[in-house]
């Protein structure tokens, strides 16, 4: 059980000053990490070309520009900075959720529109590497799934494009089904990813409130909305993947924290969480690591009550795909081989193992870096409190964000994520963002400005890949 939060937020002036100085030092360290990754990366790329990225550590090219989304993006950022913290504190909870989703959609869409409707949204998922290139090959869905693994390797006839080969067929099948119901083409695919990607903010707020308390969830809300990772949410399939994974975590949090006298909603939430986790695993191989967050939810709630129904739900999608003829384990084995046939076999692990973290710094923003510093400082006390069952809301938030960081580090060390992590790791970065709720309330607007500036600079100075 969580104990009452005992700290009031009022600390001696020296302690407050030291904490805030530490936040600024952490943010400065993040800037230095990104700077080092840019300078060293450019030197390696210019000399050897082995990074396969024009503007490392991001998959991007230098391309200063403005576009139709520029005024809207500036207005949205200014509105969230000026009014976000106050609205987050005052709005009714359901009103806050609706407002956060709307604001997130406005932020993602305005950033995407800096590149224009065609280049920023409608054409993003139609390039030679993307899912929409193979819609015509799924006329017979069962036959396509049965033969899916035979087209993964580069040397095979009619091998899949990079993103199709790099993911289980659940990702491609999503866009096939959209096409079947009359929502075909890059425009609808982009809107699908943006709308669902924006809903991840709502899922994260629900989970944070269930596992910690409403006060911390409200503090986190503006930072979840104004995240720099929105640059890559619109319009990439990884934003859609992040939302599916986020709702799995949120539903499990609801199921695990429901009181015993409301079994039906808890049962439905547990079953739904498992169903979405099963789907997550068939959208991206690497997102099996979301299991670390799901396990953390159960540890924080100190219950295993939802597990049977969660497991039942989690079997549905794997059983369906297996019966249709797709072997997940064979697909993953062949993906690893395909990965090293291409850029993955060229890109040096010695650079990307730390430069990935620089890309994540850009995606998460400096406020998140400062918040994670506070989370790391509070980790020992939070672990002790977890062991004794005396965790406060603050302890719970610290443990949740550090679990997401652990999942991200496991993905990093695996070597299967060399570059492009600003896009690929959105499902993990989402759960790092609430760490900003640990920052002093009177500094929120300053940190929100820092978040907005990062996103606006990236999208106006660079042409992001894929």
N, C-alpha and C positions, 0 to 999 in steps of 0.2 A: 504494500500500500504506500501511496505517496504521503509524505508528511506535509504539514502546512509550511509554506515558504516563509522562513523566519527573517530573511533579510529585507529591509525596507528600501534599499537602494541609497541610503544616506551613509556615506563613509567620511572619515576624516579627510580634510583637504589634501594632505600629502598622499594618501592612498589613492584618491581620485586622480590626482595629477600623475602619479606613477603609472596607474592603469591606462590613462589616456596617452601618455608618452609611449607606453608599450604598444598600444594600438597603432600609433603613427610609425613606430619603428617596424612593426610587422608589415604595414602597407608599403613602407619604403623598401623593405627586403623583397616584397613582391615585385615592385618596379624594377629593382636591380636584377632579379631573376629573369624577368621578361627581357630586359635590356641585354643581359648576357646571352640569352637564348637567341636573340635577334642577331647580335654581332658575331657570335661564334658560328651560328647557323649559316649566316651569309658567307662567312669565310670558307666553311666546309663545302657549301653548295657551289660557290664560285670556283673553288679549286678542284673539286671532284665530281660534283653533280649527284652525289649519292643520297642526298636528303629527299630528292624528288619533291621539292616544295620551293616555290619561288620566293616566299617571304616567311621563312621559318621563324618561330615554331608553328605558325599558322599555315594552313593550306590556302594561300591567298597570293594575290599579285598587287603591287603598288598601283593604285588607280584612284587618285583624288577626284572626287565628283560630288555633285548634288543631284537631286531628283525630285519628283513630285511628292515623295514622302518626307522630304526634309523639313518643311514647316510643321507638318503634323507631328513628326517625331520630337521636335523641339518643344512644341506645345504640350504634348503628352508628358514628356519628362518634367517640364516646369510645373505642370498641374500636380503630378504625383509628389514632387518635392514640396510644393507649397501646401497642398491639402491632404496628401496621403496619410501622414502620421495622425493628423487630427481626425479625419474620417475613420481611420482604423480604430481609434479609441472610442468614437461616439456611435457609430452605426450599429443597429441591431445585428446580431450574428449572421442571420441569413442575408440581410442586406449587404453586409460586408463581403460575404462569399460571392454574391452576384456582382457587386462592384469590382471586386478583385479580378474576376473572370473578364468582365468587360474592359477593365483597364489593361489587363494583360494582353487581350486581343488587340486593343488599340496600339499598344507598344510594339508588339510583334509585327502587326500589319504595317504600321507606319515605317518601321525600320526596313521591312522587305520592300516597301514602295519607294525607298530611296533609289533603288535600282530600276524602278518602273514595274508596271504590271507584268509585262512579258518576261523580262530578264530576272525580275525579283521573285516572281511567283509562278506564272503559267509555264515557263520553260525549265524551271529548276528540276523537275522530275521527268523531263523528256529527253535529257542528253543521252549520249551513247552509253553512259555507265549506269543508267537508272532503270527503275522498274517498268515504266510505261513502254519501254522498247520491246518488251516481250509479251504484251497483252495478247497479240494475235496467236501466240504459240500455246495459249491456254484454252483453245476452243473446246477440247475435251479435258476437263480439269483433272479427272481421275488418271487419265493416261499421262498428263504432264507431271503430276505428282509422283506417279510410279517411276517415271524415267528422269526425275529431277536430278538425282546425283550423277547420272551419266554425262551431264553437261557442265559440271563444276570445273573440272581441270581445264587449263588453257589450251592444251594440245588436242582436246576432244573436238569432234565435229559439232558445229553449232553451239559452242560453249557460251554459257550465260554471260551477260555483261557483269562488270565488277560487283555492283551492289546486289544483283540477283544471286550471283554465285556466293557472295559473302554472307548471306543470311539464309535461315530456313525459309521454306516457301510461304509461310504465313504472311510475310511482308508483301511479297508479290501478289499473293492471292487476295489481299485486301484491295489492291487497285484493280485487279481483275473483276472482283465482285462489284466495285463501284461502277466500272464500265458496264457491267451487265444490267445494272438498274438505271442506266441512262445518265450517270455522272462520270462519263469518260473524259479523257483529256487532261492536260497539265493544269488547267485552271482549277477544276474541281479537285484534283489530287492535292494541289497546293492549299486550297481552302480547307480541305479535310485535315491536313497536317497542322495548319494554323489554329483552327477551331479546337481540335482535340488537344494540341500542344498547350494552348492557353488554359485548358481545364486542369492541367497538372498543378497549377497554383492553388486551385480550390482543393484538390486532393491533399496537397501538402498542408494546407491550413487545417483541414479536418483532422488529419493525423496528429499534427502538433498539438492541437487543442485537446484531443482525446488522451494523448500520452503525457502532456505536461499540464498546461492550464490555458484558459482563454486569454489571459493577459499577455503571455509570451507569444501566443499565436497572433494576436493583434499587433504586437510589436514587429513580428516577422513579416506581416502582410505587405507593406510597401516595398520591402527588399525582394520579396518573391516576385512582385509585379515588375519592378524596374531592373530586372537582372540583365547583365550584358549577354548572357547566353541566348536571349531572345533573337539576337542577330542570326543564330543558326537554327532556331526553332522555325522561322519562316523563310523559305518553306523546305524543310527536310523531313524525311520519314523518321529520323531520330527523335524529332519533337513528338510525333505520334507515339513512338515506342515509349518515350519518357512518360507520357500520360497514362498509357496502359499499365506500366509498372507502378506508377504513383497511385493509381486507384486500387491496385492490388494491396499496396501497403496501407492505404487509408482504410479500406474495408476491413482488413485484419485488425487494425488499431481499434476500429469501432466494435468488432466482434469480441476482442480481448478485454475491452474496458466496459462492456455492457454489464449491467447488474443481472444477477440470476433470474429476477422476476420478469425479464423481458426476453425470453429465449428465442422467439420467432425472428425478430430483427437481427439478433446476434447470429442465429443459424444461417439466415440468408446472407449476411455480411461475410461470414466465414466461407460459405460455399462460393460466393461471388469472388472473394479474394483468391481462392484457389483456382477458379476458372480463369481469371485474368493473369495469374502467374503462369499457368500452363500456356496461355496465349503468348505471354511475354517471351517465354523460352522458344517459341516457334516464330517470333519476330526477329530475334537476334540471339545468336549463340552466347555472346558475352554477358547477356542480361540474366543468365542463370545466377550471377552473383548478387542479384537482388534478394536472393535467399538470405544473405547476411543481414539485410535490413529487416526482413520478415522475422528472422530469429530474434533480432534485437527487440522488435515489437513485443514478442512473447515474453522475453526476459524482463522488459520494463513493466509490462502488465502483470508479471509474476503469475502466469497461467498457461496451461496447455489445453484449456477447454476447447478452443476452436480447431485444434489440429485435425481430428478425424474428418470433419466436414471440409476443412481446407484441402486435405489430401484427396478427398473424393472429388472435389471440384477441379483440382490440379490434374487429375487423370483424364479429364474429358478431351481436351485438345490433343494431347499426345496419342491417346487411343485412336481418335478420329484420323489423324495424319498417318499413323502406323497402318491402320486398316486400309487407308487409301494408297499405301505403297511407299511412303517416304520413311526412310531410316535416318533418324536424327543423328545417331552416333556415326554412321557412315558419312553423312553429309558434313559433320564437323571434321572428321578425319581428312576428307578430301579438301575441305576449305583450308586447313592448315597447309596442305601441299600446294594449293593454288596461291595462298598468301605468299609463300616463299618462292613461287614461280615469278611473281611480280615485284612490286615495289618493296614488299615486306622482306624480300631476300636481299635487297640492296641497302635499304636504310639502316644506318649503324645504331645498334642498341645502345652503345655508350653515349650517344648524344640524346636520343629520344627518351631514354629512361628518366632523364631529369627535365628535358625540354617539354615533354608532355605536361609536366606540372606547371611550366610557364604558360603553356596554352590554356590550362585549366584556370590559372590565375586571371587571365584575360576573360575567360568565359564566366567565371564566378564573380569577379570584381574585387576591388580592394576592401570594401566593407566586409565581404565574406572572409577575406584573409585575416582582417583584424578580429572578427568574431571567432574564427578558428583558433587564433592565438589565445583568446580567453577560454575557449573550450579545452584546449590542450593544458592550460594552466589549472583548470578545474577538474581535469580527468582523474587524478589520483583520489581526490575526495569523493568524486562521483562513483568510482568503482567501489570504494569502501562503503559508501552509503547503499549501493546496490546489494552488496553482500549481506548487510545487516537489515535490509528492508526498510531503510529510513530515507529514501531518496526524496528530494524536493523536486518541484517542477523544473528548476534550473538544472539540477543533476540529470533529470530525464532528457532534457533538450541537449545537454552536452553529450550524453551517451549516444543519442540518436544521430547527431551530426558526425561524431567520430566513427560510428559504424559505417556511415556512408563514405567517409574518408578511407576507412580500411578497405572497403570494397573497391574503391577507385585505385588504391595502391596495389591491390592484388592484380587488378586488370593491367596496371602499368608494368609490374614486374613480370607478367606473363610473356611479354614481348610480342603479343598479338595486337597491340595498339600502338604501333610506331607511327606517330603523326595523326592528324585529323581528329584528335581527341576533343578539340573544342566543339565538335559536332557529335562525335560518337558517345562521349561521356555525359551527355545531358541528363540521362536518367539518374546518374549519381550526383552530379553537380546540383540538381534540384534540391537535394536533401542537405547540402552544405549551406545553402542560402539562409535557412533559419538561424544559423549561428550569429547572424547580425543582430538578432534580438537580444543578444547578451551585451551589446554596446550600450553606453549610457543614453537614456532617452533624449537628453538635450543635445546630443550630437547626431541624432538621426538624419536631420536635413543635410548636414555636411557630408555624411557618408552616402546619402542618396544621390547627391550631386556628383560625387566621385563615381558611383555606379553608372549614372547616365552619361557622363563624359566619356568613359571607356567605350560604351556601346556606340555612341555617336561618332567618336573618332575612328573606331574600327570600320564602321559601315560607310563612312564618308571618305576614308583614305585608302581602303583596300577593296579589292574585288575578291570576295570569299569563294572558295572552291566548291565543286560539285554543283 
